[in-house]
Amino acid sequence: MCVCVCFCSATMSDRFACFYCRDDLNGKKYVQSDARPVCVRCFDKFCANTCNECRRPIGTDSKELHHRGRYWHGDCFRCAKCFKNLAKESFSLKDERILCEKCSSREDAPRCHACYRPILTGSEHVEYKGDVFHDECFTCYQCHKPIGSQSFITKNENVYCTSCHQRKFAKHCRGCEKVITAGGVTYQEQPWHSECFVCLVCKKSLAGSRFTSNDEKLYCVDCYKTDVAKKCNGCRNPITGFGKGTSVVNYEGGTWHDYCFTCKKCCTNLAEKRFISNGGDVYCTDCSKKL
């Protein structure tokens, strides 16, 4: 429909009337609608387009905008999301909705896997396992700080910064209680740094060597013999539990290698036999009868 608002200047002798109400249009404003003169009142009533937004007629006193067969008052042509007036702005049509450029880009933008807000073009973001995150939303599960460009470790589908993962999951040395990042030694189901797994006395590394423990302290064989081990009441040598002297006999506060626990007279081994004690010495039953 072609609409043109005009003002009639015909002489009084000419008959120039509205197409609908037949009122004389001489000296009056009128609208040329589809090549027919229509007074302003009839145009608003019969010819005006209906605003797609407010559903009211778009009269001759209003600015009319149209797009793809739809019409709006100038003040009603707004973004469907942010309501910004688009009369002089660029816009796009999405699912029959008019959107400004900013809202349109938000509609098409991928959604953050954490906050579900759109990730706009050019903004910092992280892609991980097919999901996308705002840079500030990709955070450590423990301390909640953004990972950023730091390295991270996953555990049970959760993301941890290296520091938090070490504090929460890494093994801690039984000796220094610091984190074991690589290697290490396990003794009695306890982890150690290789450099911490040493003899208490001489500080010699015990990894790959023979050693023993006493009161939860570690000793190499030599230091255990000289500094810790009890002396055999028989041979006066240290009782280490190594080699031949793996078994000991304890009796009345004394300690013997099992092979040193013998009869004072006949030297019969008494480790698994009956014996008699006399004057701090032990005798087999036969020799005790001869005392």
C-alpha positions, 0 to 999 in steps of 0.5 A, a space after each residue: 500500500 502506497 501512503 502519501 500525506 498531502 494537503 489539498 489546495 483545490 478551489 472550492 468549485 472542485 469536488 475532492 472527497 475522502 474515499 470512505 466518508 466522502 467528506 470534502 478534502 478541499 483545504 484539508 490534510 489527506 492521505 493518498 492510499 493506493 491512489 485513493 484520497 483518504 482523510 486522516 481520520 478514515 486512514 487511521 480507522 481503515 488503512 493504517 497498519 497494525 504495530 507488531 509490538 503494541 498491536 495498535 494502529 500506526 497513525 499518520 502522526 507516527 513514524 512507521 518502520 517495516 521489515 519483511 511484511 511487519 510494521 512497527 511504530 518507531 518507538 516500538 521497534 526494539 530489541 526483544 531481549 534488551 529493549 533497546 530502540 533499533 530505529 537507527 541501529 543495525 539488527 537481525 531477525 532470529 526465530 521471528 524476534 528482532 535482536 540488536 547486534 549484541 543480543 544476537 551475538 549472545 544468542 549464537 555464542 557458546 555457553 560456559 559449562 560452569 555458569 551457562 552465560 554466553 562466551 562472547 567472541 573475543 573474550 578469554 575462554 578455556 576449552 577442555 574435554 569438549 566443553 568451553 568455560 569463561 577464563 574466570 570460571 575454569 577454576 581449581 576444585 579445591 582453592 577455587 582460583 582460576 587455572 589460567 595458563 597454569 598446569 592442572 591435574 584432574 581427579 575424579 572428574 574434578 580439576 585441581 591446580 598443581 599445588 592443591 593436587 599435591 597437598 590433597 593427593 600426593 604422597 608425603 615423605 615419612 622423614 621430612 613430610 614434604 611432597 614426593 613428586 617423583 620416585 621415592 622409597 616405600 618401607 612398611 607401607 610408608 613413602 620416603 624421599 630417597 635422600 631422606 631414607 638414610 641411617 640415623 647415625 651416619 646418614 648413609 643412604 639405605 636404599 638398596 642396602 641392608 638396614 634395620 629399625 629400632 623404635 621406628 628409627 633406621 640404621 645401617 648394619 654397621 651403626 646398628 651394631 656399634 650404637 644400638 644392638 645389645 651385646 651377647 652375654 656369651 660371645 660379647 658380640 652385638 646381636 643384630 638379627 642378621 646372618 647366623 644370629 637371627 634368633 636370640 634367647 632372653 633370660 633374667 635380663 641377659 641376651 644371647 645368640 641362640 648358638 651362644 646359649 650353651 651349658 657352662 661345662 659341656 657346651 651343649 646348646 640349651 636354646 630349646 632344652 631344659 637348663 639350670 641356672 647357678 651363679 649367673 651361669 646356665 647348665 644342662 640338667 646332667 651337668 647341674 647334678 655334678 655341681 
